[in-house]
Amino acid sequence: MDQNSSPPRINLQRAACTFAGLGTLLFLAAGTMRWAGGWAFLAEITIGGLITEAWLARHDPGLLAERRTARGQAGWDRVITSIMPLLWLTWLPLMALDAVRYQTSLVPVWLQCAGAAMIAAVAIDAHPDMRACAEQWVTPHLSAPQSPDATLAKRYASIFPTYLDARLASRPVWKQLAALRAGDDHV
């Protein structure tokens, strides 16, 4: 960093715009603002970004200044840093569609909270990476794998397509019941 330039500061206006923009992408795709997981994700991304920016501004202002510009990047770095935001901005609405509208991969709230806690633990360097965090937090609670009963496995394999058809056909009914229970006027 140039000796004459002032150290980079946290840009709260940019953080607010990012919060609003990402929130718009998430909640428009979700079709509702009543999505606790979306709010938690948005808060984690925003707060995590501000903490990272504050830490860099204090401990490595040169790196922070460098990360805010594409000047001087190698060819492949420029390509990757151009593609990654586009992929990320595509992933956000897909995540909302999956979690809220279509509910194709339902994850229990306790497991979502555990995942968020693990992300935070890695972010504050309590663990070097997610694999190390999982080794300490998850692996001790796993039991030994059990081999399936061959007769039952064959039976389940033969009836699974029927189960899947019934499950997929009942999804709109369960979604309507959940909406009614939540007090939504529209179904």
C-alpha positions in Angstrom: 0.0 0.0 0.0 1.2 3.5 -0.8 2.6 5.4 2.2 0.7 8.5 1.3 -2.7 6.8 1.0 -5.0 6.5 3.9 -5.8 3.1 5.3 -9.0 1.5 3.9 -12.1 1.9 6.1 -15.1 -0.3 6.5 -17.7 0.8 4.0 -21.0 0.6 5.8 -22.9 2.0 2.8 -21.6 -0.9 0.6 -22.5 -3.4 3.4 -26.0 -2.0 3.6 -26.4 -2.2 -0.2 -25.1 -5.7 -0.3 -27.5 -6.7 2.5 -30.4 -5.2 0.6 -29.3 -6.7 -2.7 -28.7 -10.2 -1.4 -31.9 -10.0 0.7 -33.9 -9.0 -2.4 -32.4 -12.0 -4.4 -33.1 -14.4 -1.5 -36.6 -13.3 -0.5 -38.0 -12.6 -4.1 -37.0 -16.2 -5.0 -38.4 -17.5 -1.8 -41.6 -15.7 -2.4 -41.9 -14.6 1.3 -40.1 -12.6 3.8 -41.1 -15.1 6.5 -38.0 -17.3 6.1 -35.9 -17.5 9.3 -33.1 -19.4 7.6 -32.8 -16.7 4.9 -32.6 -14.0 7.6 -30.0 -16.0 9.5 -27.9 -16.6 6.3 -28.1 -12.9 5.4 -27.1 -11.8 8.9 -24.2 -14.3 8.9 -22.9 -13.2 5.5 -23.2 -9.5 6.4 -21.8 -9.7 9.9 -19.1 -12.1 8.8 -18.1 -9.7 5.9 -18.0 -6.7 8.2 -15.9 -8.5 10.8 -13.5 -9.7 8.1 -13.2 -6.2 6.6 -12.6 -4.7 10.0 -9.9 -7.2 10.8 -8.2 -6.7 7.5 -8.4 -2.9 7.8 -6.6 -3.1 11.1 -4.1 -6.0 10.5 -3.5 -5.9 6.7 -4.9 -2.8 5.1 -2.8 -3.5 1.9 -4.5 -6.8 1.4 -7.9 -5.2 1.9 -7.1 -2.4 -0.6 -5.9 -5.1 -3.1 -9.0 -7.2 -2.7 -11.2 -4.2 -3.5 -9.7 -3.8 -7.0 -9.0 -6.0 -10.0 -6.0 -4.0 -11.1 -2.8 -6.0 -11.3 -4.4 -9.4 -11.1 -3.1 -12.3 -13.3 -5.2 -13.4 -16.2 -6.8 -16.4 -14.5 -7.4 -14.5 -11.3 -9.4 -12.0 -13.3 -11.4 -14.7 -15.0 -12.1 -16.5 -11.7 -12.9 -13.3 -9.8 -15.3 -12.4 -12.6 -17.1 -15.7 -12.7 -17.4 -16.4 -9.0 -19.8 -13.6 -8.1 -22.0 -14.6 -11.0 -22.1 -18.2 -9.8 -22.8 -17.0 -6.3 -25.6 -14.7 -7.4 -27.1 -17.6 -9.2 -26.8 -19.9 -6.2 -28.6 -17.6 -3.9 -32.0 -17.6 -5.7 -31.6 -21.4 -6.3 -31.0 -21.9 -2.5 -34.2 -19.9 -1.8 -36.2 -21.9 -4.3 -35.0 -25.1 -2.9 -35.4 -24.2 0.8 -38.8 -22.4 0.6 -40.7 -22.8 -2.6 -40.0 -26.4 -3.6 -38.7 -27.8 -0.3 -36.6 -30.4 -2.1 -34.0 -30.8 0.5 -35.5 -30.3 3.9 -32.9 -29.8 6.7 -33.9 -29.8 10.3 -33.5 -26.4 12.1 -31.1 -27.9 14.7 -28.9 -29.1 11.9 -29.0 -25.7 10.1 -28.0 -24.1 13.4 -25.2 -26.6 13.9 -23.9 -25.8 10.4 -24.0 -22.1 11.0 -22.1 -22.6 14.3 -19.5 -24.7 12.4 -19.1 -22.0 9.8 -18.6 -19.4 12.5 -16.1 -21.6 14.3 -14.0 -21.9 11.1 -14.4 -18.1 10.5 -12.9 -17.2 13.9 -10.1 -19.8 13.4 -11.3 -22.1 16.1 -10.7 -24.8 13.4 -8.5 -24.6 10.3 -11.3 -25.8 8.0 -14.7 -27.5 7.9 -13.2 -31.0 7.7 -11.3 -30.5 11.0 -14.4 -29.0 12.6 -16.5 -31.9 11.6 -13.9 -34.4 12.8 -14.1 -32.8 16.3 -17.9 -32.0 16.4 -19.5 -34.8 14.3 -17.3 -37.8 14.1 -17.3 -38.7 17.8 -21.1 -39.0 17.7 -21.3 -41.4 14.8 -21.9 -45.0 15.4 -20.4 -47.9 13.5 -22.0 -48.4 10.1 -24.6 -51.2 9.9 -24.9 -53.5 7.0 -28.5 -53.6 5.5 -30.6 -56.7 5.7 -30.3 -58.1 2.1 -33.9 -59.4 2.1 -35.3 -56.1 3.3 -33.1 -54.1 1.0 -34.4 -56.0 -2.0 -38.0 -55.4 -0.8 -37.5 -51.7 -0.2 -35.8 -51.3 -3.6 -38.8 -52.8 -5.3 -41.4 -50.5 -3.5 -39.3 -47.3 -3.5 -40.6 -46.0 -6.9 -44.2 -46.3 -5.6 -43.2 -44.5 -2.4 -41.5 -41.8 -4.4 -44.5 -41.3 -6.6 -46.8 -41.0 -3.5 -44.4 -38.6 -1.8 -44.1 -36.3 -4.7 -47.8 -36.4 -5.4 -48.6 -35.4 -1.7 -46.1 -32.5 -1.6 -48.7 -29.8 -2.7 -51.1 -31.1 0.0 -48.5 -30.9 2.7 -47.5 -27.4 1.5 -51.1 -26.2 1.6 -51.5 -27.6 5.1 -48.3 -25.9 6.3 -49.5 -22.6 4.7 -52.9 -22.9 6.5 -51.2 -23.6 9.8 -48.9 -20.6 9.4 -51.9 -18.4 8.7 -51.1 -17.6 5.1 -54.1 -16.3 3.2 -52.9 -17.6 -0.1 -52.0 -21.2 -0.8 
